[in-house]
Amino acid sequence: MSIPEGKKIVLFDGVCNFCNASVRFIIKRDKKDIFRFAPLESKLGRELTNERGIDTSEIDSIILIDPGNAYYIKSTAALEISKDLNKLYPLLGFFLYLPEGFRNLIYDFIARHRYKWFGKSETCPMPTPDEQSKFLDI
């Protein structure tokens, strides 16, 4: 599958209800049409993580792949995504100035409990017809 030129790719846990809600949150606020999405579990998700040497047994929640070979994980990925959303969300980028280890403590706590708090689906939910063009591999 070819990656659309100039688009940032968000890889997410396709069976996590919180992650799927987050993807829909991003889509709704992506007025500049910057992001495309693929589940970590998909063929494309596995290819992109393998190419970059990302161990998905360690990073199993969100990965942002910038055009080229740059990528971001955990809290840095979430904050980098916020910088491209509309309204006041880019202001969250300020938290990038906090130490990554501190940010990831909070991120890891939420990620570790996401299935218990928000649930888990047996399969990755299908995007709505309006969202279909945003997904690369489902």
Stockholm file with secondary structure:
# STOCKHOLM 1.0

chainA/1-138         MSIPEGKKIVLFDGVCNFCNASVRFIIKRDKKDIFRFAPLESKLGRELTNERGIDTSEIDSIILIDPGNAYYIKSTAALEISKDLNKLYPLLGFFLYLPEGFRNLIYDFIARHRYKWFGKSETCPMPTPDEQSKFLDI
#=GR chainA/1-138 SS CCCCTTCEEEEECTTBHHHHHHHHHHHHHCTTCCEEEEETTSHHHHHHHHHTTCCTTTCCSEEEECSSSCEEEHHHHHHHHHTTSSTTGGGGGGGGGSCHHHHHHHHHHHHHHHHHHHCBCSSCCCCCTTTGGGBSCC
#=GC SS_cons         CCCCTTCEEEEECTTBHHHHHHHHHHHHHCTTCCEEEEETTSHHHHHHHHHTTCCTTTCCSEEEECSSSCEEEHHHHHHHHHTTSSTTGGGGGGGGGSCHHHHHHHHHHHHHHHHHHHCBCSSCCCCCTTTGGGBSCC
//
